[in-house]
Amino acid sequence: MSDFVSLISFKVHPGREADFIEAFIASGMLSRPREIEGFKSASLLRQRDDPTRFAVTARWDAPDAYAAWQDVSESGAPRSALIKLAECIAETAPGQLYETLSARF
């Protein structure tokens, strides 16, 4: 049985890295997905060579679980945290869903 990994990446305005991390945590983007059936885990990552680049990965049982999260990801977040996030982000790449293949080999 496959599982799925979502990936979204962000470039943050230089000097706003700590603000981004604080707002991301305050928004519940790593904790609120636990309410979605089929959610497994999530991680916030920072690129080692460029501290203004971040990524979020999450593991899901099925594409439907990820789609359910996308439908509600911002609706339950504190508005102040979402505003702060928007102020910190210079660019973002839309979230993508990947199927895990390594378990098949």
MMTF fields as JSON, N, C-alpha, C and O atoms, coordinates in Angstrom:
{
  "mmtfVersion": "1.0.0",
  "mmtfProducer": "UNKNOWN",
  "numBonds": 419,
  "numAtoms": 420,
  "numGroups": 105,
  "numChains": 1,
  "numModels": 1,
  "chainsPerModel": [1],
  "groupsPerChain": [105],
  "chainIdList": ["A"],
  "bondAtomList": [4, 2, 8, 6, 12, 10, 16, 14, 20, 18, 24, 22, 28, 26, 32, 30, 36, 34, 40, 38, 44, 42, 48, 46, 52, 50, 56, 54, 60, 58, 64, 62, 68, 66, 72, 70, 76, 74, 80, 78, 84, 82, 88, 86, 92, 90, 96, 94, 100, 98, 104, 102, 108, 106, 112, 110, 116, 114, 120, 118, 124, 122, 128, 126, 132, 130, 136, 134, 140, 138, 144, 142, 148, 146, 152, 150, 156, 154, 160, 158, 164, 162, 168, 166, 172, 170, 176, 174, 180, 178, 184, 182, 188, 186, 192, 190, 196, 194, 200, 198, 204, 202, 208, 206, 212, 210, 216, 214, 220, 218, 224, 222, 228, 226, 232, 230, 236, 234, 240, 238, 244, 242, 248, 246, 252, 250, 256, 254, 260, 258, 264, 262, 268, 266, 272, 270, 276, 274, 280, 278, 284, 282, 288, 286, 292, 290, 296, 294, 300, 298, 304, 302, 308, 306, 312, 310, 316, 314, 320, 318, 324, 322, 328, 326, 332, 330, 336, 334, 340, 338, 344, 342, 348, 346, 352, 350, 356, 354, 360, 358, 364, 362, 368, 366, 372, 370, 376, 374, 380, 378, 384, 382, 388, 386, 392, 390, 396, 394, 400, 398, 404, 402, 408, 406, 412, 410, 416, 414],
  "bondOrderList": [1, 1, 1, 1, 1, 1, 1, 1, 1, 1, 1, 1, 1, 1, 1, 1, 1, 1, 1, 1, 1, 1, 1, 1, 1, 1, 1, 1, 1, 1, 1, 1, 1, 1, 1, 1, 1, 1, 1, 1, 1, 1, 1, 1, 1, 1, 1, 1, 1, 1, 1, 1, 1, 1, 1, 1, 1, 1, 1, 1, 1, 1, 1, 1, 1, 1, 1, 1, 1, 1, 1, 1, 1, 1, 1, 1, 1, 1, 1, 1, 1, 1, 1, 1, 1, 1, 1, 1, 1, 1, 1, 1, 1, 1, 1, 1, 1, 1, 1, 1, 1, 1, 1, 1],
  "groupList": [{"groupName": "MET", "atomNameList": ["N", "CA", "C", "O"], "elementList": ["N", "C", "C", "O"], "formalChargeList": [0, 0, 0, 0], "bondAtomList": [1, 0, 2, 1, 3, 2], "bondOrderList": [1, 1, 2], "singleLetterCode": "M", "chemCompType": "L-PEPTIDE LINKING"}, {"groupName": "SER", "atomNameList": ["N", "CA", "C", "O"], "elementList": ["N", "C", "C", "O"], "formalChargeList": [0, 0, 0, 0], "bondAtomList": [1, 0, 2, 1, 3, 2], "bondOrderList": [1, 1, 2], "singleLetterCode": "S", "chemCompType": "L-PEPTIDE LINKING"}, {"groupName": "ASP", "atomNameList": ["N", "CA", "C", "O"], "elementList": ["N", "C", "C", "O"], "formalChargeList": [0, 0, 0, 0], "bondAtomList": [1, 0, 2, 1, 3, 2], "bondOrderList": [1, 1, 2], "singleLetterCode": "D", "chemCompType": "L-PEPTIDE LINKING"}, {"groupName": "PHE", "atomNameList": ["N", "CA", "C", "O"], "elementList": ["N", "C", "C", "O"], "formalChargeList": [0, 0, 0, 0], "bondAtomList": [1, 0, 2, 1, 3, 2], "bondOrderList": [1, 1, 2], "singleLetterCode": "F", "chemCompType": "L-PEPTIDE LINKING"}, {"groupName": "VAL", "atomNameList": ["N", "CA", "C", "O"], "elementList": ["N", "C", "C", "O"], "formalChargeList": [0, 0, 0, 0], "bondAtomList": [1, 0, 2, 1, 3, 2], "bondOrderList": [1, 1, 2], "singleLetterCode": "V", "chemCompType": "L-PEPTIDE LINKING"}, {"groupName": "LEU", "atomNameList": ["N", "CA", "C", "O"], "elementList": ["N", "C", "C", "O"], "formalChargeList": [0, 0, 0, 0], "bondAtomList": [1, 0, 2, 1, 3, 2], "bondOrderList": [1, 1, 2], "singleLetterCode": "L", "chemCompType": "L-PEPTIDE LINKING"}, {"groupName": "ILE", "atomNameList": ["N", "CA", "C", "O"], "elementList": ["N", "C", "C", "O"], "formalChargeList": [0, 0, 0, 0], "bondAtomList": [1, 0, 2, 1, 3, 2], "bondOrderList": [1, 1, 2], "singleLetterCode": "I", "chemCompType": "L-PEPTIDE LINKING"}, {"groupName": "LYS", "atomNameList": ["N", "CA", "C", "O"], "elementList": ["N", "C", "C", "O"], "formalChargeList": [0, 0, 0, 0], "bondAtomList": [1, 0, 2, 1, 3, 2], "bondOrderList": [1, 1, 2], "singleLetterCode": "K", "chemCompType": "L-PEPTIDE LINKING"}, {"groupName": "HIS", "atomNameList": ["N", "CA", "C", "O"], "elementList": ["N", "C", "C", "O"], "formalChargeList": [0, 0, 0, 0], "bondAtomList": [1, 0, 2, 1, 3, 2], "bondOrderList": [1, 1, 2], "singleLetterCode": "H", "chemCompType": "L-PEPTIDE LINKING"}, {"groupName": "PRO", "atomNameList": ["N", "CA", "C", "O"], "elementList": ["N", "C", "C", "O"], "formalChargeList": [0, 0, 0, 0], "bondAtomList": [1, 0, 2, 1, 3, 2], "bondOrderList": [1, 1, 2], "singleLetterCode": "P", "chemCompType": "L-PEPTIDE LINKING"}, {"groupName": "GLY", "atomNameList": ["N", "CA", "C", "O"], "elementList": ["N", "C", "C", "O"], "formalChargeList": [0, 0, 0, 0], "bondAtomList": [1, 0, 2, 1, 3, 2], "bondOrderList": [1, 1, 2], "singleLetterCode": "G", "chemCompType": "PEPTIDE LINKING"}, {"groupName": "ARG", "atomNameList": ["N", "CA", "C", "O"], "elementList": ["N", "C", "C", "O"], "formalChargeList": [0, 0, 0, 0], "bondAtomList": [1, 0, 2, 1, 3, 2], "bondOrderList": [1, 1, 2], "singleLetterCode": "R", "chemCompType": "L-PEPTIDE LINKING"}, {"groupName": "GLU", "atomNameList": ["N", "CA", "C", "O"], "elementList": ["N", "C", "C", "O"], "formalChargeList": [0, 0, 0, 0], "bondAtomList": [1, 0, 2, 1, 3, 2], "bondOrderList": [1, 1, 2], "singleLetterCode": "E", "chemCompType": "L-PEPTIDE LINKING"}, {"groupName": "ALA", "atomNameList": ["N", "CA", "C", "O"], "elementList": ["N", "C", "C", "O"], "formalChargeList": [0, 0, 0, 0], "bondAtomList": [1, 0, 2, 1, 3, 2], "bondOrderList": [1, 1, 2], "singleLetterCode": "A", "chemCompType": "L-PEPTIDE LINKING"}, {"groupName": "GLN", "atomNameList": ["N", "CA", "C", "O"], "elementList": ["N", "C", "C", "O"], "formalChargeList": [0, 0, 0, 0], "bondAtomList": [1, 0, 2, 1, 3, 2], "bondOrderList": [1, 1, 2], "singleLetterCode": "Q", "chemCompType": "L-PEPTIDE LINKING"}, {"groupName": "THR", "atomNameList": ["N", "CA", "C", "O"], "elementList": ["N", "C", "C", "O"], "formalChargeList": [0, 0, 0, 0], "bondAtomList": [1, 0, 2, 1, 3, 2], "bondOrderList": [1, 1, 2], "singleLetterCode": "T", "chemCompType": "L-PEPTIDE LINKING"}, {"groupName": "TRP", "atomNameList": ["N", "CA", "C", "O"], "elementList": ["N", "C", "C", "O"], "formalChargeList": [0, 0, 0, 0], "bondAtomList": [1, 0, 2, 1, 3, 2], "bondOrderList": [1, 1, 2], "singleLetterCode": "W", "chemCompType": "L-PEPTIDE LINKING"}, {"groupName": "TYR", "atomNameList": ["N", "CA", "C", "O"], "elementList": ["N", "C", "C", "O"], "formalChargeList": [0, 0, 0, 0], "bondAtomList": [1, 0, 2, 1, 3, 2], "bondOrderList": [1, 1, 2], "singleLetterCode": "Y", "chemCompType": "L-PEPTIDE LINKING"}, {"groupName": "CYS", "atomNameList": ["N", "CA", "C", "O"], "elementList": ["N", "C", "C", "O"], "formalChargeList": [0, 0, 0, 0], "bondAtomList": [1, 0, 2, 1, 3, 2], "bondOrderList": [1, 1, 2], "singleLetterCode": "C", "chemCompType": "L-PEPTIDE LINKING"}],
  "groupTypeList": [0, 1, 2, 3, 4, 1, 5, 6, 1, 3, 7, 4, 8, 9, 10, 11, 12, 13, 2, 3, 6, 12, 13, 3, 6, 13, 1, 10, 0, 5, 1, 11, 9, 11, 12, 6, 12, 10, 3, 7, 1, 13, 1, 5, 5, 11, 14, 11, 2, 2, 9, 15, 11, 3, 13, 4, 15, 13, 11, 16, 2, 13, 9, 2, 13, 17, 13, 13, 16, 14, 2, 4, 1, 12, 1, 10, 13, 9, 11, 1, 13, 5, 6, 7, 5, 13, 12, 18, 6, 13, 12, 15, 13, 9, 10, 14, 5, 17, 12, 15, 5, 1, 13, 11, 3],
  "groupIdList": [1, 2, 3, 4, 5, 6, 7, 8, 9, 10, 11, 12, 13, 14, 15, 16, 17, 18, 19, 20, 21, 22, 23, 24, 25, 26, 27, 28, 29, 30, 31, 32, 33, 34, 35, 36, 37, 38, 39, 40, 41, 42, 43, 44, 45, 46, 47, 48, 49, 50, 51, 52, 53, 54, 55, 56, 57, 58, 59, 60, 61, 62, 63, 64, 65, 66, 67, 68, 69, 70, 71, 72, 73, 74, 75, 76, 77, 78, 79, 80, 81, 82, 83, 84, 85, 86, 87, 88, 89, 90, 91, 92, 93, 94, 95, 96, 97, 98, 99, 100, 101, 102, 103, 104, 105],
  "secStructList": [7, 7, 7, 3, 3, 3, 3, 3, 3, 3, 3, 3, 7, 6, 6, 7, 2, 2, 2, 2, 2, 2, 2, 2, 2, 2, 2, 6, 6, 6, 6, 4, 4, 4, 4, 1, 6, 6, 3, 3, 3, 3, 3, 3, 3, 3, 7, 1, 1, 7, 6, 6, 3, 3, 3, 3, 3, 3, 3, 3, 1, 1, 2, 2, 2, 2, 2, 2, 2, 2, 2, 2, 6, 6, 6, 6, 1, 7, 2, 2, 2, 2, 2, 2, 2, 2, 2, 2, 3, 3, 3, 3, 3, 3, 3, 3, 3, 3, 3, 7, 7, 4, 4, 4, 7],
  "xCoordList": [0.842, 0.0, 0.884, 1.801, 0.617, 1.4, 0.955, -0.179, 1.862, 1.442, 1.854, 2.503, 1.48, 1.659, 2.324, 2.11, 3.134, 3.842, 3.499, 3.638, 3.052, 2.835, 4.066, 4.746, 4.334, 5.492, 5.091, 4.541, 5.367, 5.167, 6.42, 6.986, 6.855, 8.084, 7.819, 6.922, 8.642, 8.515, 9.887, 10.888, 9.917, 11.073, 10.578, 9.556, 11.328, 10.947, 11.813, 12.978, 11.235, 12.02, 13.197, 13.01, 14.408, 15.57, 15.303, 14.75, 15.706, 15.49, 14.155, 13.91, 13.277, 11.944, 11.832, 10.736, 12.955, 12.936, 12.302, 11.444, 12.713, 12.16, 10.672, 9.896, 10.27, 8.853, 8.044, 6.938, 8.619, 7.943, 7.728, 6.623, 8.775, 8.668, 7.614, 6.77, 7.663, 6.697, 5.265, 4.375, 5.043, 3.698, 3.235, 2.058, 4.16, 3.797, 3.326, 2.317, 4.047, 3.654, 2.337, 1.458, 2.194, 0.969, -0.248, -1.371, -0.028, -1.147, -1.674, -2.777, -0.886, -1.299, -1.146, -1.745, -0.357, -0.207, 0.468, 0.382, 1.132, 1.726, 0.876, 0.999, 0.024, -0.776, -2.229, -2.801, -2.828, -4.238, -4.514, -5.631, -3.564, -3.865, -4.192, -4.785, -3.812, -4.126, -5.627, -6.056, -6.427, -7.882, -8.388, -9.55, -7.529, -7.923, -7.645, -6.518, -8.663, -8.469, -7.541, -7.762, -6.512, -5.543, -4.258, -3.332, -4.183, -2.946, -2.009, -2.44, -0.714, 0.272, 1.243, 1.423, 1.873, 2.863, 3.186, 2.873, 3.825, 4.26, 5.543, 5.808, 6.341, 7.605, 7.835, 7.551, 8.347, 8.809, 10.322, 11.019, 10.825, 12.25, 12.823, 12.133, 14.081, 14.782, 15.975, 16.716, 16.149, 17.264, 18.57, 18.71, 19.502, 20.756, 21.597, 22.187, 21.664, 22.524, 21.863, 22.543, 20.55, 19.828, 18.748, 17.667, 19.014, 18.071, 16.758, 15.867, 16.623, 15.352, 14.426, 13.3, 14.888, 14.061, 13.6, 14.389, 12.299, 11.663, 10.821, 10.431, 10.55, 9.634, 8.827, 9.269, 7.65, 6.813, 6.486, 6.006, 6.75, 6.357, 5.324, 5.375, 4.405, 3.41, 3.157, 3.239, 2.853, 2.567, 1.075, 0.466, 0.51, -0.93, -1.178, -0.38, -2.293, -2.682, -3.185, -3.008, -3.814, -4.454, -4.557, -4.542, -4.659, -4.824, -6.051, -6.031, -7.112, -8.32, -8.062, -8.663, -7.172, -6.844, -6.146, -6.451, -5.215, -4.534, -5.521, -5.465, -6.415, -7.427, -8.327, -8.699, -8.675, -9.496, -8.767, -9.377, -7.459, -6.663, -6.609, -6.761, -6.396, -6.337, -7.632, -7.608, -8.75, -10.048, -10.201, -10.955, -9.5, -9.701, -8.432, -8.471, -7.316, -6.025, -5.987, -5.38, -6.612, -6.577, -7.8, -7.744, -8.902, -10.144, -10.082, -10.769, -9.285, -9.211, -8.028, -7.852, -7.213, -6.004, -6.334, -7.206, -5.64, -5.833, -5.486, -4.426, -6.382, -6.192, -4.89, -4.199, -4.548, -3.318, -2.078, -1.129, -2.088, -0.949, -0.868, 0.225, -2.014, -2.027, -1.537, -0.824, -1.915, -1.462, 0.045, 0.733, 0.561, 2.005, 2.753, 3.81, 2.209, 2.82, 2.908, 3.957, 1.812, 1.776, 2.807, 3.409, 3.014, 3.992, 5.428, 6.308, 5.661, 7.004, 7.383, 8.563, 6.401, 6.669, 6.929, 6.122, 8.079, 8.426, 7.87, 7.407, 7.916, 7.357, 7.039, 7.607, 6.136, 5.771, 5.524, 5.102, 5.788, 5.459, 4.221, 4.168, 3.234, 2.006, 2.317, 3.271, 1.506, 1.689, 1.52, 0.67, 2.334, 2.288, 2.198, 2.69, 1.567, 1.43, 2.237, 2.127, 3.049, 3.905, 3.512, 3.183, 3.548, 3.317, 4.647, 5.624, 4.699, 5.915, 6.077, 5.197, 7.224, 7.501, 8.532, 8.596, 9.329, 10.43, 9.974, 10.729, 8.773, 8.281, 8.047, 7.916, 7.997, 7.733, 8.999, 8.91, 10.161, 11.407, 12.098, 13.165],
  "yCoordList": [-1.182, 0.0, 1.24, 1.351, 2.155, 3.387, 4.403, 4.381, 5.278, 6.478, 7.657, 7.477, 8.847, 10.025, 11.12, 11.228, 11.93, 13.029, 14.316, 14.403, 15.306, 16.628, 17.479, 17.32, 18.391, 19.268, 20.653, 20.816, 21.637, 23.032, 23.784, 23.506, 24.735, 25.462, 26.964, 27.483, 27.635, 29.07, 29.731, 29.152, 30.929, 31.811, 32.971, 33.591, 33.247, 34.265, 35.503, 35.398, 36.666, 37.897, 37.815, 37.435, 38.166, 38.14, 38.932, 40.031, 38.352, 38.983, 38.64, 38.999, 37.942, 37.586, 36.093, 35.585, 35.407, 33.963, 33.581, 32.7, 34.228, 33.911, 34.238, 33.496, 35.35, 35.708, 34.655, 34.298, 34.157, 33.128, 31.87, 31.328, 31.415, 30.205, 30.401, 29.531, 31.533, 31.825, 31.827, 31.231, 32.492, 32.58, 31.22, 30.875, 30.456, 29.141, 28.241, 27.549, 28.251, 27.452, 27.964, 27.17, 29.281, 29.869, 29.572, 29.499, 29.4, 29.121, 27.698, 27.385, 26.842, 25.455, 24.585, 23.512, 25.026, 24.264, 22.905, 22.036, 22.718, 21.413, 20.606, 19.383, 21.277, 20.578, 20.363, 19.315, 21.314, 21.179, 20.053, 19.535, 19.639, 18.508, 17.217, 16.304, 17.132, 15.926, 15.661, 14.537, 16.7, 16.563, 15.874, 15.472, 15.737, 15.139, 13.64, 13.216, 12.852, 11.411, 11.099, 11.566, 10.315, 9.963, 10.763, 10.515, 11.73, 12.481, 11.631, 10.992, 11.622, 10.855, 11.747, 11.574, 12.704, 13.561, 14.741, 14.736, 15.761, 16.933, 17.475, 17.331, 18.108, 18.708, 20.028, 20.161, 20.993, 22.254, 22.136, 21.822, 22.388, 22.253, 23.595, 24.397, 23.839, 25.022, 24.556, 23.662, 25.174, 24.807, 25.178, 26.285, 24.275, 24.478, 25.602, 26.384, 25.696, 26.679, 28.033, 28.997, 28.12, 29.383, 29.468, 28.907, 30.159, 30.184, 30.906, 30.926, 31.501, 32.13, 31.153, 31.51, 29.936, 28.938, 27.852, 27.261, 27.615, 26.632, 25.684, 26.006, 24.524, 23.576, 22.907, 22.801, 22.468, 21.696, 20.383, 20.362, 19.305, 17.995, 17.417, 17.652, 16.67, 15.975, 14.619, 14.458, 13.664, 12.296, 12.037, 12.417, 11.366, 11.109, 9.663, 9.061, 9.111, 7.762, 7.715, 6.711, 8.805, 8.797, 10.225, 11.179, 10.374, 11.711, 12.449, 13.674, 11.715, 12.356, 13.055, 14.09, 12.494, 13.116, 14.457, 15.443, 14.489, 15.741, 16.759, 17.939, 16.31, 17.208, 17.776, 18.949, 16.947, 17.425, 18.51, 19.493, 18.333, 19.344, 20.636, 21.721, 20.536, 21.733, 22.535, 23.764, 21.849, 22.527, 23.355, 24.328, 22.987, 23.667, 24.272, 24.82, 24.188, 24.557, 25.974, 26.217, 26.905, 28.291, 28.652, 29.594, 27.93, 28.322, 28.227, 28.984, 27.326, 27.192, 27.894, 27.845, 28.549, 29.199, 30.586, 31.275, 30.996, 32.354, 33.385, 33.316, 34.32, 35.328, 36.103, 36.382, 36.452, 37.22, 36.44, 37.026, 35.125, 34.299, 34.24, 34.293, 34.13, 34.1, 35.423, 35.432, 36.53, 37.846, 37.957, 38.42, 37.532, 37.583, 36.681, 37.058, 35.495, 34.607, 35.296, 35.286, 35.884, 36.547, 37.666, 37.877, 38.375, 39.468, 38.938, 39.636, 37.73, 37.154, 36.494, 36.428, 36.013, 35.196, 36.055, 36.911, 35.806, 36.486, 35.724, 36.332, 34.39, 33.558, 32.183, 31.75, 31.518, 30.162, 29.322, 29.829, 28.049, 27.091, 26.335, 25.881, 26.194, 25.491, 24.091, 23.45, 23.634, 22.297, 21.23, 21.34, 20.21, 19.068, 17.805, 17.75, 16.789, 15.504, 14.459, 14.335, 13.707, 12.666, 11.319, 11.222, 10.294, 8.939, 8.328, 8.434, 7.692, 7.028, 5.712, 4.852, 5.569, 4.358, 3.46, 2.272, 3.978, 3.199, 1.925, 0.953, 1.895, 0.688, -0.443, -1.603, -0.102, -1.118, -1.835, -2.864, -1.328, -1.903, -2.74, -3.296],
  "zCoordList": [0.0, 0.0, 0.0, 0.814, -0.893, -1.002, 0.035, 0.516, 0.36, 1.06, 0.186, -0.844, 0.594, -0.227, 0.589, 1.796, -0.082, 0.559, -0.177, -1.396, 0.574, -0.02, 0.249, 1.263, -0.688, -0.581, -1.052, -2.141, -0.235, -0.603, -0.178, 0.879, -1.0, -0.656, -0.622, -1.285, 0.183, 0.405, 0.345, 0.768, -0.176, -0.024, 0.827, 0.533, 1.89, 2.858, 2.636, 2.25, 2.883, 2.788, 3.765, 4.921, 3.314, 4.21, 5.49, 5.457, 6.603, 7.902, 8.537, 9.689, 7.796, 8.317, 8.649, 8.884, 8.666, 8.882, 10.229, 10.278, 11.299, 12.622, 12.681, 13.283, 12.057, 12.007, 11.258, 11.664, 10.148, 9.367, 10.212, 10.256, 10.874, 11.696, 12.782, 12.996, 13.462, 14.527, 13.993, 14.6, 12.865, 12.29, 11.767, 11.875, 11.204, 10.684, 11.816, 11.686, 12.913, 14.073, 14.649, 14.982, 14.77, 15.319, 14.444, 14.944, 13.149, 12.241, 12.402, 11.953, 13.044, 13.242, 12.016, 11.939, 11.06, 9.817, 10.024, 9.156, 11.155, 11.46, 12.441, 12.507, 13.196, 14.2, 13.775, 14.074, 13.097, 12.717, 11.728, 11.727, 10.883, 9.993, 10.745, 10.172, 12.018, 12.804, 12.844, 13.106, 12.584, 12.578, 11.312, 11.249, 10.312, 9.035, 9.059, 9.314, 8.797, 8.723, 7.553, 6.436, 7.812, 6.782, 6.856, 6.084, 7.782, 8.005, 8.85, 9.811, 8.488, 9.251, 10.018, 11.224, 9.326, 9.986, 9.077, 7.887, 9.67, 8.895, 9.491, 10.685, 8.627, 9.061, 8.34, 7.149, 9.075, 8.5, 8.357, 9.321, 7.158, 6.858, 6.428, 5.799, 6.765, 6.265, 5.446, 5.855, 4.285, 3.42, 4.112, 4.631, 4.118, 4.842, 4.249, 4.995, 2.925, 2.273, 2.041, 1.69, 2.231, 2.052, 3.116, 2.936, 4.227, 5.342, 5.048, 5.897, 3.855, 3.494, 2.767, 2.422, 2.536, 1.831, 2.797, 3.534, 2.764, 3.629, 2.785, 1.663, 3.338, 2.715, 3.823, 4.967, 3.454, 4.362, 3.673, 2.539, 4.362, 3.869, 4.828, 6.035, 4.278, 5.106, 4.479, 3.261, 5.308, 4.852, 5.035, 6.035, 4.016, 3.963, 3.561, 2.842, 4.03, 3.631, 2.191, 1.501, 1.738, 0.423, -0.113, 0.664, -1.414, -2.0, -1.462, -1.341, -1.139, -0.611, 0.72, 1.007, 1.528, 2.818, 2.587, 3.257, 1.642, 1.313, 0.744, 1.09, -0.117, -0.689, 0.412, 0.369, 1.391, 2.51, 3.293, 3.716, 3.487, 4.186, 3.379, 3.941, 2.083, 1.25, 1.337, 1.287, 1.467, 1.547, 2.818, 2.828, 3.893, 5.182, 5.769, 6.87, 5.069, 5.672, 6.209, 7.252, 5.532, 6.012, 6.841, 7.632, 6.681, 7.344, 8.867, 9.552, 9.404, 10.856, 11.486, 12.703, 10.671, 11.188, 11.737, 11.206, 12.799, 13.308, 12.221, 11.598, 12.012, 10.958, 11.137, 10.158, 12.376, 12.618, 12.167, 11.646, 12.369, 11.943, 10.423, 9.86, 9.753, 8.285, 7.699, 6.696, 8.318, 7.854, 8.005, 7.095, 9.159, 9.391, 8.409, 7.902, 8.141, 7.154, 5.796, 5.151, 5.374, 4.063, 3.98, 2.927, 5.066, 5.09, 4.979, 4.474, 5.439, 5.448, 4.123, 3.777, 3.39, 2.204, 0.978, 0.614, 0.344, -0.9, -2.101, -3.067, -2.04, -3.109, -2.556, -1.553, -3.216, -2.806, -4.043, -5.082, -3.921, -4.974, -4.515, -3.372, -5.373, -4.971, -4.46, -4.902, -3.535, -2.995, -4.063, -4.946, -3.967, -4.883, -4.056, -2.929, -4.62, -3.937, -4.689, -5.909, -3.952, -4.517, -3.924, -2.741, -4.746, -4.265, -3.867, -4.609, -2.712, -2.258, -3.006, -2.979, -3.678, -4.445, -3.776, -4.094, -2.872, -2.313, -1.643, -1.604, -1.119, -0.46, -1.462, -1.074, -2.747, -3.766, -4.214, -4.885, -3.867, -4.358, -3.311, -3.57]
}
